Amino acid sequence: MGKINKLILAILIMSVLSLFIGCSNNMPFVNNGEKIKNLKVSKSDSNDEWFKLNLYFDGSADEKKAETIKEERLINKEELIGEIIIQELIKGPSVGSQLKPIFPKGTKLLSFSIKDKIAYINLSSNAKYKMTAIREEACLRSIALSLTELESVDKVKILVDSKNVDTLGGNFNISKPYNNNDIALIKNK
């Protein structure tokens, strides 16, 4: 993998990690550029599917001396990229684009994982609302086509607030995992 690809991947990892790592309100703001400088990323195995990250947390025993302690994490690259794909779909198309967003404002990604070639997408309740059949089809196709670009994903399963749902907009049955080729088959009659 080229140096540019590694840099882009490191930036993407930092973006996602910044969503997961919280600090108390009295901590000074640190921008992503500074975070990237402080992060050491290395390959953890030869098949290049995982990143080993060293994260540092507060290990202070008392209030007299600050101490940070390293914790190693293994991050699956495909899951990380899949999560970024969904976050970008939630953000919507670029400014000035003639394209329309597929999710309503306020939609949040609660969790994302890949298991047995199925991407599990857990969205906030904002994602479920009454839609026209055309709009819902575009939404479901956008999700499926975007995620099946990943080698580790053949189908997607959408959850809302960690619960199985039959539909997002009332027109398609998404109670089971689906891919782009299944869209016509899962349309409610």
Rosetta constraint file for C-alpha pairs under 8 A:
AtomPair CA 1 CA 5 HARMONIC 6.25 0.50
AtomPair CA 1 CA 6 HARMONIC 6.72 0.50
AtomPair CA 2 CA 6 HARMONIC 6.33 0.50
AtomPair CA 3 CA 7 HARMONIC 6.16 0.50
AtomPair CA 4 CA 8 HARMONIC 6.13 0.50
AtomPair CA 5 CA 9 HARMONIC 6.02 0.50
AtomPair CA 6 CA 10 HARMONIC 6.04 0.50
AtomPair CA 7 CA 11 HARMONIC 6.19 0.50
AtomPair CA 8 CA 12 HARMONIC 6.17 0.50
AtomPair CA 9 CA 13 HARMONIC 6.07 0.50
AtomPair CA 10 CA 14 HARMONIC 6.20 0.50
AtomPair CA 10 CA 36 HARMONIC 7.44 0.50
AtomPair CA 10 CA 41 HARMONIC 7.34 0.50
AtomPair CA 11 CA 15 HARMONIC 6.22 0.50
AtomPair CA 11 CA 36 HARMONIC 6.91 0.50
AtomPair CA 12 CA 16 HARMONIC 6.38 0.50
AtomPair CA 12 CA 81 HARMONIC 7.78 0.50
AtomPair CA 12 CA 84 HARMONIC 7.47 0.50
AtomPair CA 13 CA 17 HARMONIC 6.01 0.50
AtomPair CA 13 CA 80 HARMONIC 6.98 0.50
AtomPair CA 14 CA 18 HARMONIC 5.97 0.50
AtomPair CA 14 CA 32 HARMONIC 7.05 0.50
AtomPair CA 14 CA 35 HARMONIC 7.26 0.50
AtomPair CA 14 CA 36 HARMONIC 6.58 0.50
AtomPair CA 15 CA 19 HARMONIC 6.85 0.50
AtomPair CA 15 CA 32 HARMONIC 7.33 0.50
AtomPair CA 16 CA 20 HARMONIC 6.87 0.50
AtomPair CA 16 CA 80 HARMONIC 7.41 0.50
AtomPair CA 16 CA 83 HARMONIC 7.90 0.50
AtomPair CA 16 CA 84 HARMONIC 7.08 0.50
AtomPair CA 17 CA 21 HARMONIC 6.07 0.50
AtomPair CA 18 CA 22 HARMONIC 7.49 0.50
AtomPair CA 18 CA 32 HARMONIC 8.00 0.50
AtomPair CA 23 CA 27 HARMONIC 6.47 0.50
AtomPair CA 30 CA 34 HARMONIC 6.38 0.50
AtomPair CA 30 CA 35 HARMONIC 6.90 0.50
AtomPair CA 31 CA 35 HARMONIC 6.49 0.50
AtomPair CA 32 CA 36 HARMONIC 6.09 0.50
AtomPair CA 33 CA 37 HARMONIC 6.49 0.50
AtomPair CA 34 CA 38 HARMONIC 6.51 0.50
AtomPair CA 35 CA 39 HARMONIC 6.26 0.50
AtomPair CA 39 CA 53 HARMONIC 7.71 0.50
AtomPair CA 39 CA 54 HARMONIC 7.35 0.50
AtomPair CA 39 CA 55 HARMONIC 7.92 0.50
AtomPair CA 40 CA 53 HARMONIC 6.72 0.50
AtomPair CA 40 CA 54 HARMONIC 6.68 0.50
AtomPair CA 41 CA 51 HARMONIC 6.78 0.50
AtomPair CA 41 CA 52 HARMONIC 6.38 0.50
AtomPair CA 41 CA 53 HARMONIC 5.63 0.50
AtomPair CA 41 CA 54 HARMONIC 7.60 0.50
AtomPair CA 42 CA 51 HARMONIC 6.19 0.50
AtomPair CA 42 CA 52 HARMONIC 5.74 0.50
AtomPair CA 42 CA 53 HARMONIC 7.12 0.50
AtomPair CA 43 CA 48 HARMONIC 6.50 0.50
AtomPair CA 43 CA 50 HARMONIC 6.83 0.50
AtomPair CA 43 CA 51 HARMONIC 5.35 0.50
AtomPair CA 43 CA 52 HARMONIC 6.18 0.50
AtomPair CA 44 CA 48 HARMONIC 7.49 0.50
AtomPair CA 44 CA 50 HARMONIC 6.23 0.50
AtomPair CA 44 CA 51 HARMONIC 5.76 0.50
AtomPair CA 44 CA 52 HARMONIC 5.30 0.50
AtomPair CA 44 CA 74 HARMONIC 7.79 0.50
AtomPair CA 45 CA 49 HARMONIC 7.65 0.50
AtomPair CA 45 CA 50 HARMONIC 7.04 0.50
AtomPair CA 49 CA 76 HARMONIC 6.01 0.50
AtomPair CA 49 CA 77 HARMONIC 5.67 0.50
AtomPair CA 49 CA 78 HARMONIC 7.27 0.50
AtomPair CA 50 CA 74 HARMONIC 6.17 0.50
AtomPair CA 50 CA 75 HARMONIC 5.40 0.50
AtomPair CA 50 CA 76 HARMONIC 4.57 0.50
AtomPair CA 50 CA 77 HARMONIC 5.54 0.50
AtomPair CA 51 CA 74 HARMONIC 5.55 0.50
AtomPair CA 51 CA 75 HARMONIC 5.08 0.50
AtomPair CA 51 CA 76 HARMONIC 6.52 0.50
AtomPair CA 51 CA 77 HARMONIC 6.81 0.50
AtomPair CA 52 CA 72 HARMONIC 6.71 0.50
AtomPair CA 52 CA 73 HARMONIC 5.67 0.50
AtomPair CA 52 CA 74 HARMONIC 4.62 0.50
AtomPair CA 52 CA 75 HARMONIC 6.41 0.50
AtomPair CA 53 CA 72 HARMONIC 5.65 0.50
AtomPair CA 53 CA 73 HARMONIC 5.12 0.50
AtomPair CA 53 CA 74 HARMONIC 6.28 0.50
AtomPair CA 53 CA 75 HARMONIC 7.34 0.50
AtomPair CA 54 CA 70 HARMONIC 6.14 0.50
AtomPair CA 54 CA 71 HARMONIC 5.76 0.50
AtomPair CA 54 CA 72 HARMONIC 4.64 0.50
AtomPair CA 54 CA 73 HARMONIC 6.41 0.50
AtomPair CA 55 CA 70 HARMONIC 5.60 0.50
AtomPair CA 55 CA 71 HARMONIC 5.20 0.50
AtomPair CA 55 CA 72 HARMONIC 6.17 0.50
AtomPair CA 55 CA 73 HARMONIC 7.31 0.50
AtomPair CA 56 CA 68 HARMONIC 5.82 0.50
AtomPair CA 56 CA 69 HARMONIC 5.28 0.50
AtomPair CA 56 CA 70 HARMONIC 4.45 0.50
AtomPair CA 56 CA 71 HARMONIC 6.02 0.50
AtomPair CA 57 CA 68 HARMONIC 5.29 0.50
AtomPair CA 57 CA 69 HARMONIC 5.46 0.50
AtomPair CA 57 CA 70 HARMONIC 6.56 0.50
AtomPair CA 57 CA 71 HARMONIC 7.39 0.50
AtomPair CA 58 CA 66 HARMONIC 7.47 0.50
AtomPair CA 58 CA 67 HARMONIC 6.08 0.50
AtomPair CA 58 CA 68 HARMONIC 4.73 0.50
AtomPair CA 58 CA 69 HARMONIC 6.44 0.50
AtomPair CA 59 CA 66 HARMONIC 7.57 0.50
AtomPair CA 59 CA 67 HARMONIC 5.20 0.50
AtomPair CA 59 CA 68 HARMONIC 4.98 0.50
AtomPair CA 59 CA 69 HARMONIC 5.45 0.50
AtomPair CA 60 CA 65 HARMONIC 6.58 0.50
AtomPair CA 60 CA 66 HARMONIC 5.24 0.50
AtomPair CA 60 CA 67 HARMONIC 4.63 0.50
AtomPair CA 60 CA 68 HARMONIC 6.82 0.50
AtomPair CA 61 CA 65 HARMONIC 7.78 0.50
AtomPair CA 61 CA 67 HARMONIC 7.76 0.50
AtomPair CA 62 CA 66 HARMONIC 7.96 0.50
AtomPair CA 75 CA 79 HARMONIC 7.95 0.50
AtomPair CA 75 CA 80 HARMONIC 7.24 0.50
AtomPair CA 76 CA 80 HARMONIC 6.21 0.50
AtomPair CA 77 CA 81 HARMONIC 6.12 0.50
AtomPair CA 78 CA 82 HARMONIC 5.97 0.50
AtomPair CA 78 CA 150 HARMONIC 6.83 0.50
AtomPair CA 78 CA 152 HARMONIC 6.92 0.50
AtomPair CA 79 CA 83 HARMONIC 6.04 0.50
AtomPair CA 79 CA 112 HARMONIC 7.21 0.50
AtomPair CA 79 CA 113 HARMONIC 5.92 0.50
AtomPair CA 79 CA 114 HARMONIC 6.18 0.50
AtomPair CA 80 CA 84 HARMONIC 6.31 0.50
AtomPair CA 81 CA 85 HARMONIC 6.15 0.50
AtomPair CA 82 CA 86 HARMONIC 6.43 0.50
AtomPair CA 82 CA 112 HARMONIC 7.58 0.50
AtomPair CA 82 CA 119 HARMONIC 7.96 0.50
AtomPair CA 82 CA 147 HARMONIC 6.25 0.50
AtomPair CA 82 CA 150 HARMONIC 7.49 0.50
AtomPair CA 83 CA 87 HARMONIC 6.21 0.50
AtomPair CA 83 CA 112 HARMONIC 5.87 0.50
AtomPair CA 83 CA 113 HARMONIC 7.90 0.50
AtomPair CA 84 CA 88 HARMONIC 6.06 0.50
AtomPair CA 85 CA 89 HARMONIC 6.24 0.50
AtomPair CA 85 CA 146 HARMONIC 7.00 0.50
AtomPair CA 85 CA 147 HARMONIC 7.07 0.50
AtomPair CA 86 CA 90 HARMONIC 6.14 0.50
AtomPair CA 86 CA 109 HARMONIC 7.39 0.50
AtomPair CA 86 CA 143 HARMONIC 7.49 0.50
AtomPair CA 87 CA 91 HARMONIC 6.25 0.50
AtomPair CA 87 CA 109 HARMONIC 6.86 0.50
AtomPair CA 88 CA 92 HARMONIC 6.37 0.50
AtomPair CA 89 CA 93 HARMONIC 7.41 0.50
AtomPair CA 89 CA 101 HARMONIC 7.40 0.50
AtomPair CA 89 CA 102 HARMONIC 7.03 0.50
AtomPair CA 89 CA 103 HARMONIC 7.52 0.50
AtomPair CA 89 CA 143 HARMONIC 7.81 0.50
AtomPair CA 90 CA 101 HARMONIC 7.51 0.50
AtomPair CA 90 CA 102 HARMONIC 7.27 0.50
AtomPair CA 90 CA 103 HARMONIC 5.79 0.50
AtomPair CA 90 CA 104 HARMONIC 7.99 0.50
AtomPair CA 90 CA 107 HARMONIC 6.71 0.50
AtomPair CA 90 CA 108 HARMONIC 7.28 0.50
AtomPair CA 91 CA 101 HARMONIC 7.73 0.50
AtomPair CA 92 CA 100 HARMONIC 7.22 0.50
AtomPair CA 92 CA 101 HARMONIC 4.58 0.50
AtomPair CA 92 CA 102 HARMONIC 6.94 0.50
AtomPair CA 92 CA 103 HARMONIC 7.52 0.50
AtomPair CA 93 CA 97 HARMONIC 6.34 0.50
AtomPair CA 93 CA 99 HARMONIC 6.07 0.50
AtomPair CA 93 CA 100 HARMONIC 6.58 0.50
AtomPair CA 93 CA 101 HARMONIC 6.03 0.50
AtomPair CA 102 CA 135 HARMONIC 7.74 0.50
AtomPair CA 102 CA 138 HARMONIC 7.27 0.50
AtomPair CA 102 CA 139 HARMONIC 5.04 0.50
AtomPair CA 102 CA 142 HARMONIC 7.64 0.50
AtomPair CA 103 CA 107 HARMONIC 6.51 0.50
AtomPair CA 103 CA 127 HARMONIC 6.01 0.50
AtomPair CA 103 CA 139 HARMONIC 7.41 0.50
AtomPair CA 104 CA 126 HARMONIC 6.69 0.50
AtomPair CA 104 CA 127 HARMONIC 6.37 0.50
AtomPair CA 105 CA 126 HARMONIC 7.66 0.50
AtomPair CA 106 CA 126 HARMONIC 6.28 0.50
AtomPair CA 107 CA 123 HARMONIC 6.94 0.50
AtomPair CA 107 CA 124 HARMONIC 5.73 0.50
AtomPair CA 107 CA 125 HARMONIC 7.27 0.50
AtomPair CA 107 CA 126 HARMONIC 4.98 0.50
AtomPair CA 107 CA 127 HARMONIC 5.53 0.50
AtomPair CA 108 CA 123 HARMONIC 5.75 0.50
AtomPair CA 108 CA 124 HARMONIC 5.20 0.50
AtomPair CA 108 CA 126 HARMONIC 7.70 0.50
AtomPair CA 109 CA 121 HARMONIC 7.38 0.50
AtomPair CA 109 CA 122 HARMONIC 6.06 0.50
AtomPair CA 109 CA 123 HARMONIC 4.68 0.50
AtomPair CA 109 CA 124 HARMONIC 6.36 0.50
AtomPair CA 110 CA 121 HARMONIC 7.95 0.50
AtomPair CA 110 CA 122 HARMONIC 5.30 0.50
AtomPair CA 110 CA 123 HARMONIC 5.38 0.50
AtomPair CA 110 CA 124 HARMONIC 6.35 0.50
AtomPair CA 110 CA 161 HARMONIC 7.45 0.50
AtomPair CA 111 CA 120 HARMONIC 7.99 0.50
AtomPair CA 111 CA 121 HARMONIC 6.33 0.50
AtomPair CA 111 CA 122 HARMONIC 5.08 0.50
AtomPair CA 111 CA 123 HARMONIC 7.25 0.50
AtomPair CA 112 CA 119 HARMONIC 7.20 0.50
AtomPair CA 112 CA 120 HARMONIC 5.62 0.50
AtomPair CA 112 CA 121 HARMONIC 4.94 0.50
AtomPair CA 112 CA 122 HARMONIC 6.22 0.50
AtomPair CA 113 CA 119 HARMONIC 5.79 0.50
AtomPair CA 113 CA 120 HARMONIC 5.24 0.50
AtomPair CA 113 CA 121 HARMONIC 6.98 0.50
AtomPair CA 114 CA 118 HARMONIC 5.51 0.50
AtomPair CA 114 CA 119 HARMONIC 4.39 0.50
AtomPair CA 114 CA 120 HARMONIC 6.03 0.50
AtomPair CA 114 CA 152 HARMONIC 7.51 0.50
AtomPair CA 114 CA 153 HARMONIC 7.18 0.50
AtomPair CA 115 CA 119 HARMONIC 6.62 0.50
AtomPair CA 115 CA 120 HARMONIC 7.77 0.50
AtomPair CA 117 CA 152 HARMONIC 5.29 0.50
AtomPair CA 117 CA 153 HARMONIC 4.48 0.50
AtomPair CA 117 CA 154 HARMONIC 5.30 0.50
AtomPair CA 117 CA 155 HARMONIC 6.64 0.50
AtomPair CA 118 CA 152 HARMONIC 7.87 0.50
AtomPair CA 118 CA 153 HARMONIC 5.47 0.50
AtomPair CA 118 CA 154 HARMONIC 6.01 0.50
AtomPair CA 118 CA 155 HARMONIC 4.86 0.50
AtomPair CA 118 CA 156 HARMONIC 5.29 0.50
AtomPair CA 118 CA 157 HARMONIC 6.83 0.50
AtomPair CA 118 CA 177 HARMONIC 7.15 0.50
AtomPair CA 119 CA 147 HARMONIC 7.54 0.50
AtomPair CA 119 CA 153 HARMONIC 6.04 0.50
AtomPair CA 119 CA 154 HARMONIC 7.90 0.50
AtomPair CA 119 CA 155 HARMONIC 6.36 0.50
AtomPair CA 119 CA 156 HARMONIC 4.64 0.50
AtomPair CA 119 CA 157 HARMONIC 6.11 0.50
AtomPair CA 120 CA 156 HARMONIC 6.02 0.50
AtomPair CA 120 CA 157 HARMONIC 4.90 0.50
AtomPair CA 120 CA 158 HARMONIC 6.05 0.50
AtomPair CA 120 CA 159 HARMONIC 7.32 0.50
AtomPair CA 121 CA 156 HARMONIC 7.34 0.50
AtomPair CA 121 CA 157 HARMONIC 6.16 0.50
AtomPair CA 121 CA 158 HARMONIC 4.88 0.50
AtomPair CA 121 CA 159 HARMONIC 5.97 0.50
AtomPair CA 122 CA 158 HARMONIC 6.05 0.50
AtomPair CA 122 CA 159 HARMONIC 4.57 0.50
AtomPair CA 122 CA 160 HARMONIC 5.49 0.50
AtomPair CA 122 CA 161 HARMONIC 6.44 0.50
AtomPair CA 122 CA 162 HARMONIC 5.84 0.50
AtomPair CA 123 CA 127 HARMONIC 6.47 0.50
AtomPair CA 123 CA 158 HARMONIC 7.41 0.50
AtomPair CA 123 CA 159 HARMONIC 6.15 0.50
AtomPair CA 123 CA 160 HARMONIC 4.83 0.50
AtomPair CA 123 CA 161 HARMONIC 6.06 0.50
AtomPair CA 123 CA 162 HARMONIC 7.65 0.50
AtomPair CA 124 CA 160 HARMONIC 5.59 0.50
AtomPair CA 124 CA 161 HARMONIC 5.25 0.50
AtomPair CA 125 CA 160 HARMONIC 5.68 0.50
AtomPair CA 125 CA 161 HARMONIC 6.01 0.50
AtomPair CA 127 CA 160 HARMONIC 7.50 0.50
AtomPair CA 127 CA 168 HARMONIC 6.84 0.50
AtomPair CA 128 CA 160 HARMONIC 7.44 0.50
AtomPair CA 128 CA 167 HARMONIC 7.69 0.50
AtomPair CA 128 CA 168 HARMONIC 4.55 0.50
AtomPair CA 128 CA 169 HARMONIC 6.07 0.50
AtomPair CA 129 CA 168 HARMONIC 6.28 0.50
AtomPair CA 129 CA 169 HARMONIC 5.22 0.50
AtomPair CA 129 CA 170 HARMONIC 7.94 0.50
AtomPair CA 130 CA 168 HARMONIC 7.54 0.50
AtomPair CA 130 CA 169 HARMONIC 4.48 0.50
AtomPair CA 130 CA 170 HARMONIC 6.14 0.50
AtomPair CA 131 CA 135 HARMONIC 6.08 0.50
AtomPair CA 131 CA 136 HARMONIC 5.90 0.50
AtomPair CA 131 CA 169 HARMONIC 4.60 0.50
AtomPair CA 131 CA 170 HARMONIC 6.84 0.50
AtomPair CA 131 CA 171 HARMONIC 7.73 0.50
AtomPair CA 132 CA 136 HARMONIC 6.21 0.50
AtomPair CA 132 CA 169 HARMONIC 7.21 0.50
AtomPair CA 132 CA 171 HARMONIC 7.43 0.50
AtomPair CA 133 CA 137 HARMONIC 5.99 0.50
AtomPair CA 133 CA 169 HARMONIC 7.69 0.50
AtomPair CA 133 CA 170 HARMONIC 7.88 0.50
AtomPair CA 133 CA 171 HARMONIC 5.44 0.50
AtomPair CA 133 CA 172 HARMONIC 7.77 0.50
AtomPair CA 134 CA 138 HARMONIC 6.20 0.50
AtomPair CA 135 CA 139 HARMONIC 6.21 0.50
AtomPair CA 136 CA 140 HARMONIC 6.15 0.50
AtomPair CA 136 CA 168 HARMONIC 7.31 0.50
AtomPair CA 136 CA 169 HARMONIC 5.93 0.50
AtomPair CA 136 CA 171 HARMONIC 7.02 0.50
AtomPair CA 136 CA 172 HARMONIC 7.53 0.50
AtomPair CA 137 CA 141 HARMONIC 5.97 0.50
AtomPair CA 137 CA 172 HARMONIC 7.67 0.50
AtomPair CA 137 CA 183 HARMONIC 7.28 0.50
AtomPair CA 138 CA 142 HARMONIC 5.94 0.50
AtomPair CA 139 CA 143 HARMONIC 6.37 0.50
AtomPair CA 140 CA 144 HARMONIC 6.19 0.50
AtomPair CA 140 CA 180 HARMONIC 7.84 0.50
AtomPair CA 140 CA 183 HARMONIC 7.72 0.50
AtomPair CA 141 CA 145 HARMONIC 5.79 0.50
AtomPair CA 141 CA 179 HARMONIC 7.82 0.50
AtomPair CA 141 CA 180 HARMONIC 5.60 0.50
AtomPair CA 141 CA 183 HARMONIC 7.37 0.50
AtomPair CA 142 CA 146 HARMONIC 5.92 0.50
AtomPair CA 143 CA 147 HARMONIC 6.14 0.50
AtomPair CA 143 CA 156 HARMONIC 7.87 0.50
AtomPair CA 144 CA 148 HARMONIC 5.92 0.50
AtomPair CA 144 CA 155 HARMONIC 6.92 0.50
AtomPair CA 144 CA 156 HARMONIC 6.27 0.50
AtomPair CA 144 CA 178 HARMONIC 7.59 0.50
AtomPair CA 144 CA 179 HARMONIC 5.37 0.50
AtomPair CA 144 CA 180 HARMONIC 5.53 0.50
AtomPair CA 145 CA 149 HARMONIC 6.60 0.50
AtomPair CA 145 CA 179 HARMONIC 7.59 0.50
AtomPair CA 145 CA 180 HARMONIC 6.21 0.50
AtomPair CA 147 CA 153 HARMONIC 6.53 0.50
AtomPair CA 147 CA 156 HARMONIC 7.64 0.50
AtomPair CA 148 CA 152 HARMONIC 7.80 0.50
AtomPair CA 148 CA 153 HARMONIC 5.08 0.50
AtomPair CA 148 CA 154 HARMONIC 5.59 0.50
AtomPair CA 148 CA 155 HARMONIC 6.89 0.50
AtomPair CA 148 CA 179 HARMONIC 7.77 0.50
AtomPair CA 149 CA 153 HARMONIC 7.50 0.50
AtomPair CA 154 CA 179 HARMONIC 6.75 0.50
AtomPair CA 155 CA 177 HARMONIC 5.72 0.50
AtomPair CA 155 CA 178 HARMONIC 5.02 0.50
AtomPair CA 155 CA 179 HARMONIC 4.70 0.50
AtomPair CA 156 CA 177 HARMONIC 5.12 0.50
AtomPair CA 156 CA 178 HARMONIC 5.45 0.50
AtomPair CA 156 CA 179 HARMONIC 6.31 0.50
AtomPair CA 157 CA 174 HARMONIC 7.29 0.50
AtomPair CA 157 CA 175 HARMONIC 7.77 0.50
AtomPair CA 157 CA 176 HARMONIC 6.47 0.50
AtomPair CA 157 CA 177 HARMONIC 4.42 0.50
AtomPair CA 157 CA 178 HARMONIC 6.66 0.50
AtomPair CA 158 CA 164 HARMONIC 7.33 0.50
AtomPair CA 158 CA 165 HARMONIC 7.41 0.50
AtomPair CA 158 CA 174 HARMONIC 7.11 0.50
AtomPair CA 158 CA 177 HARMONIC 7.64 0.50
AtomPair CA 159 CA 163 HARMONIC 5.33 0.50
AtomPair CA 159 CA 164 HARMONIC 4.98 0.50
AtomPair CA 159 CA 165 HARMONIC 6.00 0.50
AtomPair CA 160 CA 164 HARMONIC 6.62 0.50
AtomPair CA 160 CA 165 HARMONIC 6.56 0.50
AtomPair CA 164 CA 175 HARMONIC 6.52 0.50
AtomPair CA 165 CA 174 HARMONIC 6.84 0.50
AtomPair CA 165 CA 175 HARMONIC 5.70 0.50
AtomPair CA 166 CA 172 HARMONIC 7.77 0.50
AtomPair CA 166 CA 173 HARMONIC 5.18 0.50
AtomPair CA 166 CA 174 HARMONIC 5.17 0.50
AtomPair CA 166 CA 175 HARMONIC 4.45 0.50
AtomPair CA 167 CA 171 HARMONIC 6.85 0.50
AtomPair CA 167 CA 172 HARMONIC 5.66 0.50
AtomPair CA 167 CA 173 HARMONIC 5.16 0.50
AtomPair CA 167 CA 174 HARMONIC 5.34 0.50
AtomPair CA 167 CA 175 HARMONIC 7.01 0.50
AtomPair CA 168 CA 172 HARMONIC 7.52 0.50
AtomPair CA 168 CA 174 HARMONIC 7.70 0.50
AtomPair CA 171 CA 187 HARMONIC 6.03 0.50
AtomPair CA 171 CA 188 HARMONIC 5.39 0.50
AtomPair CA 172 CA 183 HARMONIC 7.83 0.50
AtomPair CA 172 CA 186 HARMONIC 5.49 0.50
AtomPair CA 172 CA 187 HARMONIC 4.29 0.50
AtomPair CA 172 CA 188 HARMONIC 5.18 0.50
AtomPair CA 173 CA 186 HARMONIC 5.21 0.50
AtomPair CA 173 CA 187 HARMONIC 6.22 0.50
AtomPair CA 173 CA 188 HARMONIC 6.28 0.50
AtomPair CA 174 CA 178 HARMONIC 7.09 0.50
AtomPair CA 174 CA 186 HARMONIC 7.04 0.50
AtomPair CA 178 CA 182 HARMONIC 5.79 0.50
AtomPair CA 178 CA 183 HARMONIC 7.38 0.50
AtomPair CA 179 CA 183 HARMONIC 7.00 0.50
AtomPair CA 182 CA 186 HARMONIC 6.28 0.50
AtomPair CA 183 CA 187 HARMONIC 6.53 0.50
